[in-house]
Amino acid sequence: NEDRSLTVQVPAGVDDGATLRVQAGGAAALRGGIPGDLYVHLRVKRDARFERSGNDLVTTLHVSFAQAAIGTSIALETLDGPSDIAIPAGTQSGKVIRVAGLGTHRLRARGRGDLLVQIAVDTPTKLSKEEDDLLRRLAELRGEDVSPPDQGFLSRLRSKVN
């Protein structure tokens, strides 16, 4: 028995848990016979930016209310480097934008899967006075009710006394 290093070619597109067989890469047989096969069990390192769904990659892109409403183009980091993602006007939170050919390689086939970009519209939690006024004006123009939420019995009582 001896320890030795082998270089194993891992094909593009393999998934976690795949097993590769290296012919004659295992232990030598008795009396100088042909070595057995070596089986390599693969663990694919996860990427914090993407989830894998077959050959497709899934990611979430956070956009502001204004970007979603008006539309924009945002540079998103992909496996191939930055790629501009078009956000159409009126995009709703949860919409999935498919970008063809930016997923993982297909195993033993040509081409690649797609990149699925799930949009998350972020609602601001703190507004300046000017921002609040602008949003209220927008709501008025759209005919939307923006009365303050009911804040409970004591708040209503205080407002009646003042």
Biotite code that builds the C-alpha atoms (Angstrom):
import biotite.structure as struc

atoms = struc.array([
    struc.Atom([0.000, 0.000, 0.000], chain_id="A", res_id=1, res_name="ASN", atom_name="CA", element="C"),
    struc.Atom([1.149, 3.492, -0.743], chain_id="A", res_id=2, res_name="GLU", atom_name="CA", element="C"),
    struc.Atom([-0.327, 6.958, -0.629], chain_id="A", res_id=3, res_name="ASP", atom_name="CA", element="C"),
    struc.Atom([-0.461, 8.833, -3.892], chain_id="A", res_id=4, res_name="ARG", atom_name="CA", element="C"),
    struc.Atom([-2.198, 11.864, -5.324], chain_id="A", res_id=5, res_name="SER", atom_name="CA", element="C"),
    struc.Atom([-4.412, 11.739, -8.365], chain_id="A", res_id=6, res_name="LEU", atom_name="CA", element="C"),
    struc.Atom([-5.795, 14.515, -10.503], chain_id="A", res_id=7, res_name="THR", atom_name="CA", element="C"),
    struc.Atom([-9.455, 13.894, -11.192], chain_id="A", res_id=8, res_name="VAL", atom_name="CA", element="C"),
    struc.Atom([-11.302, 15.710, -13.961], chain_id="A", res_id=9, res_name="GLN", atom_name="CA", element="C"),
    struc.Atom([-14.628, 16.931, -12.572], chain_id="A", res_id=10, res_name="VAL", atom_name="CA", element="C"),
    struc.Atom([-17.043, 17.703, -15.407], chain_id="A", res_id=11, res_name="PRO", atom_name="CA", element="C"),
    struc.Atom([-18.862, 21.044, -15.382], chain_id="A", res_id=12, res_name="ALA", atom_name="CA", element="C"),
    struc.Atom([-22.416, 20.783, -14.114], chain_id="A", res_id=13, res_name="GLY", atom_name="CA", element="C"),
    struc.Atom([-22.022, 17.991, -11.549], chain_id="A", res_id=14, res_name="VAL", atom_name="CA", element="C"),
    struc.Atom([-24.384, 18.213, -8.621], chain_id="A", res_id=15, res_name="ASP", atom_name="CA", element="C"),
    struc.Atom([-23.810, 17.611, -4.927], chain_id="A", res_id=16, res_name="ASP", atom_name="CA", element="C"),
    struc.Atom([-23.635, 13.897, -4.107], chain_id="A", res_id=17, res_name="GLY", atom_name="CA", element="C"),
    struc.Atom([-22.439, 12.811, -7.559], chain_id="A", res_id=18, res_name="ALA", atom_name="CA", element="C"),
    struc.Atom([-19.912, 9.962, -7.751], chain_id="A", res_id=19, res_name="THR", atom_name="CA", element="C"),
    struc.Atom([-17.064, 9.787, -10.248], chain_id="A", res_id=20, res_name="LEU", atom_name="CA", element="C"),
    struc.Atom([-15.366, 6.516, -11.157], chain_id="A", res_id=21, res_name="ARG", atom_name="CA", element="C"),
    struc.Atom([-11.643, 6.592, -11.886], chain_id="A", res_id=22, res_name="VAL", atom_name="CA", element="C"),
    struc.Atom([-10.774, 3.353, -13.695], chain_id="A", res_id=23, res_name="GLN", atom_name="CA", element="C"),
    struc.Atom([-7.695, 1.620, -12.299], chain_id="A", res_id=24, res_name="ALA", atom_name="CA", element="C"),
    struc.Atom([-7.267, 4.415, -9.736], chain_id="A", res_id=25, res_name="GLY", atom_name="CA", element="C"),
    struc.Atom([-7.842, 2.208, -6.714], chain_id="A", res_id=26, res_name="GLY", atom_name="CA", element="C"),
    struc.Atom([-5.710, -0.230, -4.768], chain_id="A", res_id=27, res_name="ALA", atom_name="CA", element="C"),
    struc.Atom([-3.454, -2.614, -6.646], chain_id="A", res_id=28, res_name="ALA", atom_name="CA", element="C"),
    struc.Atom([-4.566, -6.221, -6.935], chain_id="A", res_id=29, res_name="ALA", atom_name="CA", element="C"),
    struc.Atom([-2.587, -9.094, -5.476], chain_id="A", res_id=30, res_name="LEU", atom_name="CA", element="C"),
    struc.Atom([0.418, -10.456, -7.384], chain_id="A", res_id=31, res_name="ARG", atom_name="CA", element="C"),
    struc.Atom([0.680, -7.446, -9.732], chain_id="A", res_id=32, res_name="GLY", atom_name="CA", element="C"),
    struc.Atom([-2.896, -7.572, -11.016], chain_id="A", res_id=33, res_name="GLY", atom_name="CA", element="C"),
    struc.Atom([-4.784, -4.627, -12.435], chain_id="A", res_id=34, res_name="ILE", atom_name="CA", element="C"),
    struc.Atom([-5.675, -1.987, -9.814], chain_id="A", res_id=35, res_name="PRO", atom_name="CA", element="C"),
    struc.Atom([-9.318, -1.624, -8.891], chain_id="A", res_id=36, res_name="GLY", atom_name="CA", element="C"),
    struc.Atom([-11.446, 1.441, -9.517], chain_id="A", res_id=37, res_name="ASP", atom_name="CA", element="C"),
    struc.Atom([-11.495, 4.511, -7.313], chain_id="A", res_id=38, res_name="LEU", atom_name="CA", element="C"),
    struc.Atom([-14.863, 6.103, -6.544], chain_id="A", res_id=39, res_name="TYR", atom_name="CA", element="C"),
    struc.Atom([-14.826, 9.825, -5.700], chain_id="A", res_id=40, res_name="VAL", atom_name="CA", element="C"),
    struc.Atom([-17.920, 11.174, -3.927], chain_id="A", res_id=41, res_name="HIS", atom_name="CA", element="C"),
    struc.Atom([-18.379, 14.884, -4.610], chain_id="A", res_id=42, res_name="LEU", atom_name="CA", element="C"),
    struc.Atom([-19.624, 17.637, -2.345], chain_id="A", res_id=43, res_name="ARG", atom_name="CA", element="C"),
    struc.Atom([-20.329, 20.853, -4.242], chain_id="A", res_id=44, res_name="VAL", atom_name="CA", element="C"),
    struc.Atom([-19.559, 23.942, -2.210], chain_id="A", res_id=45, res_name="LYS", atom_name="CA", element="C"),
    struc.Atom([-22.592, 26.203, -1.775], chain_id="A", res_id=46, res_name="ARG", atom_name="CA", element="C"),
    struc.Atom([-22.465, 29.786, -2.960], chain_id="A", res_id=47, res_name="ASP", atom_name="CA", element="C"),
    struc.Atom([-24.005, 32.404, -0.657], chain_id="A", res_id=48, res_name="ALA", atom_name="CA", element="C"),
    struc.Atom([-25.494, 34.252, -3.656], chain_id="A", res_id=49, res_name="ARG", atom_name="CA", element="C"),
    struc.Atom([-27.240, 31.389, -5.463], chain_id="A", res_id=50, res_name="PHE", atom_name="CA", element="C"),
    struc.Atom([-29.414, 28.355, -4.850], chain_id="A", res_id=51, res_name="GLU", atom_name="CA", element="C"),
    struc.Atom([-29.310, 25.594, -7.404], chain_id="A", res_id=52, res_name="ARG", atom_name="CA", element="C"),
    struc.Atom([-32.456, 24.161, -8.987], chain_id="A", res_id=53, res_name="SER", atom_name="CA", element="C"),
    struc.Atom([-31.305, 21.537, -11.491], chain_id="A", res_id=54, res_name="GLY", atom_name="CA", element="C"),
    struc.Atom([-29.262, 23.491, -14.028], chain_id="A", res_id=55, res_name="ASN", atom_name="CA", element="C"),
    struc.Atom([-30.866, 26.790, -13.055], chain_id="A", res_id=56, res_name="ASP", atom_name="CA", element="C"),
    struc.Atom([-29.516, 29.179, -10.455], chain_id="A", res_id=57, res_name="LEU", atom_name="CA", element="C"),
    struc.Atom([-31.902, 31.163, -8.255], chain_id="A", res_id=58, res_name="VAL", atom_name="CA", element="C"),
    struc.Atom([-31.066, 34.459, -6.557], chain_id="A", res_id=59, res_name="THR", atom_name="CA", element="C"),
    struc.Atom([-32.922, 37.345, -4.931], chain_id="A", res_id=60, res_name="THR", atom_name="CA", element="C"),
    struc.Atom([-32.474, 40.941, -6.031], chain_id="A", res_id=61, res_name="LEU", atom_name="CA", element="C"),
    struc.Atom([-33.615, 43.699, -3.673], chain_id="A", res_id=62, res_name="HIS", atom_name="CA", element="C"),
    struc.Atom([-34.947, 46.841, -5.353], chain_id="A", res_id=63, res_name="VAL", atom_name="CA", element="C"),
    struc.Atom([-36.485, 50.019, -3.991], chain_id="A", res_id=64, res_name="SER", atom_name="CA", element="C"),
    struc.Atom([-40.133, 50.983, -4.394], chain_id="A", res_id=65, res_name="PHE", atom_name="CA", element="C"),
    struc.Atom([-39.145, 53.683, -6.904], chain_id="A", res_id=66, res_name="ALA", atom_name="CA", element="C"),
    struc.Atom([-36.987, 51.286, -8.959], chain_id="A", res_id=67, res_name="GLN", atom_name="CA", element="C"),
    struc.Atom([-39.821, 48.746, -9.110], chain_id="A", res_id=68, res_name="ALA", atom_name="CA", element="C"),
    struc.Atom([-42.463, 51.345, -9.978], chain_id="A", res_id=69, res_name="ALA", atom_name="CA", element="C"),
    struc.Atom([-40.510, 53.281, -12.617], chain_id="A", res_id=70, res_name="ILE", atom_name="CA", element="C"),
    struc.Atom([-38.271, 50.488, -13.924], chain_id="A", res_id=71, res_name="GLY", atom_name="CA", element="C"),
    struc.Atom([-34.501, 50.421, -14.149], chain_id="A", res_id=72, res_name="THR", atom_name="CA", element="C"),
    struc.Atom([-31.474, 48.325, -15.050], chain_id="A", res_id=73, res_name="SER", atom_name="CA", element="C"),
    struc.Atom([-29.335, 46.934, -12.224], chain_id="A", res_id=74, res_name="ILE", atom_name="CA", element="C"),
    struc.Atom([-25.912, 45.263, -12.459], chain_id="A", res_id=75, res_name="ALA", atom_name="CA", element="C"),
    struc.Atom([-26.103, 41.848, -10.775], chain_id="A", res_id=76, res_name="LEU", atom_name="CA", element="C"),
    struc.Atom([-23.066, 39.690, -10.034], chain_id="A", res_id=77, res_name="GLU", atom_name="CA", element="C"),
    struc.Atom([-23.349, 36.327, -11.838], chain_id="A", res_id=78, res_name="THR", atom_name="CA", element="C"),
    struc.Atom([-21.003, 33.366, -12.276], chain_id="A", res_id=79, res_name="LEU", atom_name="CA", element="C"),
    struc.Atom([-19.706, 35.118, -15.415], chain_id="A", res_id=80, res_name="ASP", atom_name="CA", element="C"),
    struc.Atom([-19.267, 38.548, -13.817], chain_id="A", res_id=81, res_name="GLY", atom_name="CA", element="C"),
    struc.Atom([-21.677, 41.488, -13.669], chain_id="A", res_id=82, res_name="PRO", atom_name="CA", element="C"),
    struc.Atom([-24.746, 41.359, -15.897], chain_id="A", res_id=83, res_name="SER", atom_name="CA", element="C"),
    struc.Atom([-27.366, 44.088, -16.339], chain_id="A", res_id=84, res_name="ASP", atom_name="CA", element="C"),
    struc.Atom([-30.842, 42.944, -15.269], chain_id="A", res_id=85, res_name="ILE", atom_name="CA", element="C"),
    struc.Atom([-33.753, 44.934, -16.710], chain_id="A", res_id=86, res_name="ALA", atom_name="CA", element="C"),
    struc.Atom([-36.444, 45.666, -14.109], chain_id="A", res_id=87, res_name="ILE", atom_name="CA", element="C"),
    struc.Atom([-39.626, 46.571, -16.018], chain_id="A", res_id=88, res_name="PRO", atom_name="CA", element="C"),
    struc.Atom([-41.825, 49.412, -14.759], chain_id="A", res_id=89, res_name="ALA", atom_name="CA", element="C"),
    struc.Atom([-44.499, 48.138, -12.376], chain_id="A", res_id=90, res_name="GLY", atom_name="CA", element="C"),
    struc.Atom([-42.508, 45.121, -11.173], chain_id="A", res_id=91, res_name="THR", atom_name="CA", element="C"),
    struc.Atom([-44.133, 43.478, -8.164], chain_id="A", res_id=92, res_name="GLN", atom_name="CA", element="C"),
    struc.Atom([-42.331, 41.837, -5.255], chain_id="A", res_id=93, res_name="SER", atom_name="CA", element="C"),
    struc.Atom([-41.972, 38.113, -5.958], chain_id="A", res_id=94, res_name="GLY", atom_name="CA", element="C"),
    struc.Atom([-41.738, 38.469, -9.750], chain_id="A", res_id=95, res_name="LYS", atom_name="CA", element="C"),
    struc.Atom([-39.137, 36.157, -11.269], chain_id="A", res_id=96, res_name="VAL", atom_name="CA", element="C"),
    struc.Atom([-37.023, 37.392, -14.172], chain_id="A", res_id=97, res_name="ILE", atom_name="CA", element="C"),
    struc.Atom([-35.424, 34.620, -16.243], chain_id="A", res_id=98, res_name="ARG", atom_name="CA", element="C"),
    struc.Atom([-32.012, 35.325, -17.769], chain_id="A", res_id=99, res_name="VAL", atom_name="CA", element="C"),
    struc.Atom([-31.240, 32.598, -20.287], chain_id="A", res_id=100, res_name="ALA", atom_name="CA", element="C"),
    struc.Atom([-27.863, 30.863, -20.277], chain_id="A", res_id=101, res_name="GLY", atom_name="CA", element="C"),
    struc.Atom([-26.462, 32.173, -16.984], chain_id="A", res_id=102, res_name="LEU", atom_name="CA", element="C"),
    struc.Atom([-27.099, 29.029, -14.901], chain_id="A", res_id=103, res_name="GLY", atom_name="CA", element="C"),
    struc.Atom([-24.848, 25.994, -14.472], chain_id="A", res_id=104, res_name="THR", atom_name="CA", element="C"),
    struc.Atom([-23.472, 23.877, -17.292], chain_id="A", res_id=105, res_name="HIS", atom_name="CA", element="C"),
    struc.Atom([-25.587, 20.907, -18.350], chain_id="A", res_id=106, res_name="ARG", atom_name="CA", element="C"),
    struc.Atom([-23.871, 17.633, -17.467], chain_id="A", res_id=107, res_name="LEU", atom_name="CA", element="C"),
    struc.Atom([-22.984, 15.632, -20.583], chain_id="A", res_id=108, res_name="ARG", atom_name="CA", element="C"),
    struc.Atom([-24.919, 18.064, -22.778], chain_id="A", res_id=109, res_name="ALA", atom_name="CA", element="C"),
    struc.Atom([-24.466, 21.401, -24.433], chain_id="A", res_id=110, res_name="ARG", atom_name="CA", element="C"),
    struc.Atom([-25.582, 24.708, -23.018], chain_id="A", res_id=111, res_name="GLY", atom_name="CA", element="C"),
    struc.Atom([-26.384, 26.020, -19.608], chain_id="A", res_id=112, res_name="ARG", atom_name="CA", element="C"),
    struc.Atom([-29.393, 26.495, -17.425], chain_id="A", res_id=113, res_name="GLY", atom_name="CA", element="C"),
    struc.Atom([-30.918, 29.884, -16.664], chain_id="A", res_id=114, res_name="ASP", atom_name="CA", element="C"),
    struc.Atom([-30.514, 32.442, -13.901], chain_id="A", res_id=115, res_name="LEU", atom_name="CA", element="C"),
    struc.Atom([-33.810, 33.060, -12.105], chain_id="A", res_id=116, res_name="LEU", atom_name="CA", element="C"),
    struc.Atom([-33.835, 36.457, -10.412], chain_id="A", res_id=117, res_name="VAL", atom_name="CA", element="C"),
    struc.Atom([-36.571, 36.806, -7.802], chain_id="A", res_id=118, res_name="GLN", atom_name="CA", element="C"),
    struc.Atom([-37.420, 40.449, -7.145], chain_id="A", res_id=119, res_name="ILE", atom_name="CA", element="C"),
    struc.Atom([-37.914, 41.689, -3.574], chain_id="A", res_id=120, res_name="ALA", atom_name="CA", element="C"),
    struc.Atom([-39.312, 45.210, -3.366], chain_id="A", res_id=121, res_name="VAL", atom_name="CA", element="C"),
    struc.Atom([-38.029, 46.850, -0.200], chain_id="A", res_id=122, res_name="ASP", atom_name="CA", element="C"),
    struc.Atom([-40.396, 49.193, 1.604], chain_id="A", res_id=123, res_name="THR", atom_name="CA", element="C"),
    struc.Atom([-38.618, 51.962, 3.524], chain_id="A", res_id=124, res_name="PRO", atom_name="CA", element="C"),
    struc.Atom([-39.072, 51.759, 7.292], chain_id="A", res_id=125, res_name="THR", atom_name="CA", element="C"),
    struc.Atom([-38.059, 55.327, 8.122], chain_id="A", res_id=126, res_name="LYS", atom_name="CA", element="C"),
    struc.Atom([-38.994, 58.328, 6.031], chain_id="A", res_id=127, res_name="LEU", atom_name="CA", element="C"),
    struc.Atom([-37.873, 61.915, 6.264], chain_id="A", res_id=128, res_name="SER", atom_name="CA", element="C"),
    struc.Atom([-40.594, 64.578, 6.438], chain_id="A", res_id=129, res_name="LYS", atom_name="CA", element="C"),
    struc.Atom([-39.986, 65.413, 2.774], chain_id="A", res_id=130, res_name="GLU", atom_name="CA", element="C"),
    struc.Atom([-40.195, 61.744, 1.714], chain_id="A", res_id=131, res_name="GLU", atom_name="CA", element="C"),
    struc.Atom([-43.399, 61.297, 3.716], chain_id="A", res_id=132, res_name="ASP", atom_name="CA", element="C"),
    struc.Atom([-44.926, 64.394, 2.108], chain_id="A", res_id=133, res_name="ASP", atom_name="CA", element="C"),
    struc.Atom([-43.967, 63.207, -1.391], chain_id="A", res_id=134, res_name="LEU", atom_name="CA", element="C"),
    struc.Atom([-45.463, 59.744, -0.848], chain_id="A", res_id=135, res_name="LEU", atom_name="CA", element="C"),
    struc.Atom([-48.656, 61.251, 0.560], chain_id="A", res_id=136, res_name="ARG", atom_name="CA", element="C"),
    struc.Atom([-48.878, 63.525, -2.480], chain_id="A", res_id=137, res_name="ARG", atom_name="CA", element="C"),
    struc.Atom([-48.391, 60.531, -4.782], chain_id="A", res_id=138, res_name="LEU", atom_name="CA", element="C"),
    struc.Atom([-51.120, 58.623, -2.931], chain_id="A", res_id=139, res_name="ALA", atom_name="CA", element="C"),
    struc.Atom([-53.484, 61.596, -3.278], chain_id="A", res_id=140, res_name="GLU", atom_name="CA", element="C"),
    struc.Atom([-52.795, 61.776, -7.031], chain_id="A", res_id=141, res_name="LEU", atom_name="CA", element="C"),
    struc.Atom([-53.607, 58.076, -7.304], chain_id="A", res_id=142, res_name="ARG", atom_name="CA", element="C"),
    struc.Atom([-56.759, 58.395, -5.194], chain_id="A", res_id=143, res_name="GLY", atom_name="CA", element="C"),
    struc.Atom([-55.397, 56.138, -2.463], chain_id="A", res_id=144, res_name="GLU", atom_name="CA", element="C"),
    struc.Atom([-56.361, 56.443, 1.200], chain_id="A", res_id=145, res_name="ASP", atom_name="CA", element="C"),
    struc.Atom([-53.298, 57.082, 3.373], chain_id="A", res_id=146, res_name="VAL", atom_name="CA", element="C"),
    struc.Atom([-54.917, 57.863, 6.689], chain_id="A", res_id=147, res_name="SER", atom_name="CA", element="C"),
    struc.Atom([-52.703, 56.853, 9.616], chain_id="A", res_id=148, res_name="PRO", atom_name="CA", element="C"),
    struc.Atom([-53.311, 53.337, 10.965], chain_id="A", res_id=149, res_name="PRO", atom_name="CA", element="C"),
    struc.Atom([-55.540, 52.900, 14.024], chain_id="A", res_id=150, res_name="ASP", atom_name="CA", element="C"),
    struc.Atom([-53.230, 53.230, 17.022], chain_id="A", res_id=151, res_name="GLN", atom_name="CA", element="C"),
    struc.Atom([-55.555, 51.989, 19.761], chain_id="A", res_id=152, res_name="GLY", atom_name="CA", element="C"),
    struc.Atom([-58.007, 53.413, 22.260], chain_id="A", res_id=153, res_name="PHE", atom_name="CA", element="C"),
    struc.Atom([-55.591, 55.682, 24.184], chain_id="A", res_id=154, res_name="LEU", atom_name="CA", element="C"),
    struc.Atom([-54.275, 57.315, 21.019], chain_id="A", res_id=155, res_name="SER", atom_name="CA", element="C"),
    struc.Atom([-57.804, 58.011, 19.790], chain_id="A", res_id=156, res_name="ARG", atom_name="CA", element="C"),
    struc.Atom([-58.749, 59.445, 23.232], chain_id="A", res_id=157, res_name="LEU", atom_name="CA", element="C"),
    struc.Atom([-55.669, 61.721, 23.234], chain_id="A", res_id=158, res_name="ARG", atom_name="CA", element="C"),
    struc.Atom([-56.502, 63.014, 19.747], chain_id="A", res_id=159, res_name="SER", atom_name="CA", element="C"),
    struc.Atom([-60.091, 63.823, 20.837], chain_id="A", res_id=160, res_name="LYS", atom_name="CA", element="C"),
    struc.Atom([-58.896, 65.713, 23.950], chain_id="A", res_id=161, res_name="VAL", atom_name="CA", element="C"),
    struc.Atom([-56.344, 67.803, 22.018], chain_id="A", res_id=162, res_name="ASN", atom_name="CA", element="C"),
])
